[in-house]
């Protein structure tokens, strides 16, 4: 454990990966540097898969170097020391639970992938999932689990038993739409299914779960980053991170027991995060996936390479311009975001060659990204009788990508936490893979099987084939 003392107030963050260390921790570091050192971070992981990183951070007392680079190629380095405590992983999560129950801890935050919420298309817990079922069994025995629900349930059980601990804010720092609301529903459902009605009542009265939107492109640290940091700063950092210069954080101001003065360092604290997250998820996240799938199909390795390929960039531009912006400005209620400007900034960011973000990283989790990032635009356009010509390119690209995975011809290992492999292989093996993809209710909800969707994806598939053939010519 780090020897540096914690501050007066503590945020316990679950998930010490690159994104947290390039985003949330940096905002707190900026606040500390501005003279407000009342808050510090304690960090932990819920799984044993990052032992080397945690050991490196513990050896460095939680400190590390952040490298940021602008689209113009300007590199800057900042030492981040906001993480005062790094908790070692062990199966019982004993130290994590104790920190969460400590009265100094006022916020528990976490970074979770879309699939890590274990929600079905109706936003109910998918208890058929083996990991979630195992965690429910552990919760019934009074043990902690490895899913976000199993861990937070154990923390809240300990906190509710500590009369002096007080309420707690549970803060999502990830890409799930309406993440605070959906996490809260899933958590309460988990607690109730675990047979803990008294804890569920305590959670309803003593926690808040603000919705939040986060944004900073943060690739996996490349092998050469350590040497680059050493040459630029003189510090041989065993746990550096790299990210783009751009950063954004929008949070609904619904904290039950205080928060850092984040507005002082650029965090947007708002009444409703919905229009900001819709713009980010539909424009940035979906376009990112579009470029990754397309880039992979034409033999590219990095996101910036696809962004600088005119045909691929045009697909992303057309998707946003023709289908997303009209949806987000619908009904006389224009978005507070300047959507055309945001589109252009996003594409500029994707084109940053210094980031070297890989198609492999961005292409992952398509079975969660289609229902989360892409299907809402499809359903809304169809409901208004409008064309889905441009947005249909995205599922068409994913299907071509998925068929490469099915054939074993992808140039890298594809990771998809939300994918049922038998279902994915069945889609690819179907007599009509387009119809099979478009009929999947997990991907499309009530638009599944719509003949307009099937026809649009079929036509888009022809354009995808033209793109691939053009790259081979």
N, C-alpha and C positions, 0 to 999 in steps of 0.2 A: 504494500500500500504506500502511496506517496507520503513523504514526511512533511509536505507543506500543509499548514493548517487551513481548514476550510474557513470561508467567510461567515458573516453573520447569518446570511440566508444561502440556501443551497438549491440548485437544480440537479436532480438525478437524471442523467440521460442514459437511455438503453439503446445501444447500437453505436459503438465507437468507430464506425467506418469512415471512409474518406469524406462523405458528404457532410456529416455532422461537424467534422473537424475543419471543413472548408467554409462552413456556413454559420450555424448557430453559435459555435464556440468563438468564431471571429467577431460576431456582433458583441458578445460579452467582453471579449478582449478590448474592443474599441471603447466600450463603456468604462472599463477599468482604466484604460489609458487616458480617458477624459476626466478622471478623478473620482469616479464612483466605483469603489471596490467593495460594496456591500454584498455582492452576490458572487458565487463561484460555482463551478461545475464538478460534479462527481460522475464518473462514467463507468459503464459496465456493458458487457455483452451477455446475451441470453443463451448463446450456444458456444461450444468449445472450438469453433472453426477459425478463430483469429488469435490463437495463443501467442504466436510470435510477435504480432503487433502489440498486444497488451503488455507483453514482457518488455518490449522496447519502450513503450510509453512509461511504464512503471520505472524503468531504469533512468528515464529522463525526467522524473517527477511530473509527468503529464505534459511536458513541454515538447513542442515540435515546430518546424518551420513550414509556413504556407508560401508557396510560389504562386503568383498570379501573373497572367499574361494577357495583354490587350490584343484586339485584332490587328493592330499595327506592329505587334511584336515587341512591345515594351514589357520587360520582365521586372517584377518587384518581389521583395522577400520580407516577410513579417514573422517574428517569433510569437507564437501563441502560447500563453501560459494560463488561460482561463480554466483549464481542467486541473484542479488541485488534487484530485484523488482518482486513481485508476484501480478499480476493484477486480481482483482475479476471478476468473470463472471457476466454479465448482458446482456439481449437480444440484445441491440444495439451495443455491443462491442465498446463502445465509447472510453474507455481508450486504448484498443488494437489498434484501428485505429489511435488514436493520437500518440501512441508510434511508430507505423509503419511509420507515416508521419514525425516524428522528424528527423532533419538532422543528429543527432548523430547515429541513427539506420542505419547501413550499410548492415546488413544481416537480412533477415527474414527466419528462419528455421522452419521445422515442421516434425513431426512423424505421418505418416498416415498408416493405414492398407491397404492391397492390394485392398479390396473392397471400401475403402474410396476415390479411384480415379474415381469411377463411369464410367469406360471405358468398352465398348463392345469389342467383339473379334477383331474388326477392329481398335481398339484404338481410337474410337470416343466416345464422351460423350454419355452416356446412359440417354437421357432426359426422358425416360419413368419412371425412378426412381422418386418416389414422393418427396423425400427430395431434389434432385437436381432440379426438376421442381419448387418446392417452393422457392428455393434459386434464381433461374432465375427470378421468379416473384418479389422477394424482390430487386434484383439488378436493375430491370427496374424501381422500385419505389425509387431507391437511398438508399436502406437499406442494412445492412450487413446480412450475412447468417450464417448457422451453418456448412455447408460443407467447405472444404478447399478452394474451388473455390470462394464461396460466401464471405468468410472472406478476402481472399487475394485480390479479386476484390475491396472490400471496402477500404482496406488499400492502394492499388495502386491508386485508384481514389483520395483519400485524398492527397497522396504524389505527384501525378502529378499536383495537384492544388497548392502545396507549392513550389514556384519557387526556394527556397533555399535548398530544401531537397536533390536533386541530385539523381543519379541512385541507384539501389538496387539489391543485389544478393538474389535470392530465392533458398534456399538450402534444398533438401530432405534428411532426415535422417531415411530411412526405407528400406524395402526389395524388393521394386518393381524394376524389371529389367529395365534398361535405365530410371531410375526414373526422372531425370531432364528433359530429352527430352520429355517424355510422359506427365509429369505435365505441361510443357510449352505449348504443343499442346492443352491439355485439358483446360488450363486456357484461352488461346487465343480464343478457340472455345466458352467457357462460356461467355467471354466478348463480343464477336461479337453477340452471340445469345441474349445477354441482350440489344443489340442495342447501344453499346458504341464504335463506330469505332475510335473516336479520342483517347480514352483510349488504345485501342488495338495498335494503331500506337505508342503511347508513350511507352507502354510495350516492343514492339519490339526493340526500340532504347535505352531503359534505364534500362533493366534488363538482367541478365544472370541466367541460371538454370543449374549449374554443376551436372553431374551425380555423385552419391556417393554410396559407399558400407559400411555398418555398421555391426558389429558383436560383440555381447557379450550376453551370455545367462543370462537373467534377469527374474527370476520367480516372480510371484506376492508375495509381502512381506507376509510371514506367520504370524499368530497371535503372535507367541512367539518371533518374531524378536525384538520388542521393549524392552522386558525384557533382551534379550541377549545383545543388545547394551548397556542397562543401566548397566548390570553387568560388561561388558568389559571396558566401558569408563566412567561411572559415570554420563552420560547425559541421562535424560529421554526424548528421541527424539520421537515426535509424528508423524514423517514422514520419518522413515529410509527406506533404500532400501538395497537389497542384490543381489549379482551377482557373477558369476564365476570370477576367476583371469584374464583369457584371455580377451583381448580386441583388436579390430582392427577397423581402419577407413581409407578408401581409397577415395580420392576426386579428381575429375578432377579440375585442377588449373585454373578455369575460373571465377574469382571474379571481378566484375565491379567497386567496390569502396573499395578495401582493404579487408583484412582478418587478423585474428590472425596469429602469427608465429607458426602455429600448427606443422610444421615439427620438431620443437625443442622438442616436447613432443611425437613424434612417429607417427603422422599422415602421411600417405603416400600420397603425392600430385603428381599426375601423369597426363600424356597426355590423357590416355584412361583408364577408370575403367572397361571396358567390360570384360577382361579375369578374373579379380578378382571377379566381381559380378557373372559371370557364374559359377566359381568354388564354390563360397559360396552358391548361390541359389540352384544349382543342387546337390551339395554334402551335405552341412550342412542342409539347409532348408528342402529339400525333404527327407533326411534320418531322420530328426527330426520327420516329419509327419509320416513316415513309422513306426517308433518305437512307436509313440503315439497311432496310430490306432491299431497296433498289440498288444501293451501292454493292451489297453482297452479291446480288444477282448478276451484276456486270463485272465482277471481279475486283472490286476495290476493297481496301482494308480500313480506311479511315473516313469519318464523317465529313471532314473538310473536302476530301476528294470528291465525294458525291455531290456536295453543295456546289462545287465549282464545275460540275458536269452540267451543261446547259439544260439537257432534257430532264434530268432529275430535279434540278432547282425549279424548273418551270412547273413540274408536277406538284411540288410542295406549294409554290406560289399560287397556282390555280386552285388547289384544294382550299386554301385559306380564303382567297379572294372571292371565288364563286359561291362557295357553300358555307364556310364558317362565319365570315363577317356578316352576311345577311341574317344568319340565325341570331347572332349576338346583338344585333341592332334592331331586332324585330319589335313591332308593336308600339312604336312611339316611345320606347324606353332605351335610348342609346346607352351603350356601355360607357362607364367612366374612363375606360382605357381607349386611347387613340389606336384603334385596331390596325389600320394600314401601317402606321408608324411602328407599332409593335411587331407586325409581320416582318417588316424590313430589318429591324434590329435583330430579330431572331435569326434570320437568314445570314446576316452579317456575322453573328456570333458563331453559328454553325460552320461558317467558312474560315474560322480562325485556324490556320495551319499549325500554330504552336501548341494548341491543345492536344492534338493527336488522339482525339477520342475515337475509339474503335467501333466499327459496325457491330462487332460481337457483343460489346457491352450494351449498346443502345437497342439492338434487335431482340434482346431477350424478353421473355414474358409476354409474347403476343396474345396468348389466350386470356390474359388479364387486360391488355392494352386495347384490344378491339372493343370489348364491352365498355371500358372506362373512358377511352379517349376518342373513339371513332363512331361507335354505334349511336350516341346521342345526336350527332349531326345528321346521320342517315335517317333516324326515326323522325326527327323534327322536319326535315325536308320532305319526306314522304307524307307526313301528316298534313302538310300544306299543299300537296300535289305538285311539288317542285322537283326539278331535275337533281339527280345525285351523280351526274356524269363525272365530276371531278373527285368527289370523296370516294367513289367506287374504286378509284385507282389503289387506295390503300389496302382494302381487303384482297384485291387482285394481286398486289405485290406480295402480301403475306401468304396467300395460297401458293404462289409460285415458289416462295421461300420455303414453305412447309413441305412442299413436294420434294425439294432438294434434301431437306432433312430426312424425309421418309426414305429416299433413295440412298441415303448415306453419302451424299456428294457435297454437303456444305464444307467450306474450308476451315471450319472451327466447330467446337462443341457448342451446341445450342442449349441454353438453360431456360426453362419455362416452368416456374413453380405452380402456375395455374393450369398446366396442360395435363390432361389424362392421355397417356401415350396411346392406349387402345383406341380412344375416340379419334385422336389425331391421325393415326394410321388408317382407321376406317374411312375418314374423309378422303384421304389420298387414294385409297384402294377402290373407292366407289366408282360405279360406272360413269357417274357425272360428278366429279369433285366439286365443281362450282355449286351445283344444287345442294350437295351435302354440306358444304361450308355455310351456305346461306340459310339452311334449314336448322342450324344448330342454335337452340334457344339460349344456351349459356353465353353465346357470343352476341346474339341480336335481340333477345327478349321477345317482345310482341311483334317485332318486325321479321322474325324468323319465318322463312317460307314465302315471304312476299315476292310475287313474281317480278315486280319492278326492281327489287334489290338483285334478284338472280340475273335478270337481263342486263342490268348496269354492270355487275361484276363480270359477266361473261364478255361484254363488249370491252371492258377495261382490260381483261385478260389478253385480248388481242393486241392492245397497245403495249402491254408489258412484254409480250413476245417480240414486238417490233423493237422495243428498247434493248432487249437482250441481244437480238440478232444484229442490231446496229453496233453494239459494243464489240461483237465478234468480228465484224467486217473489217 
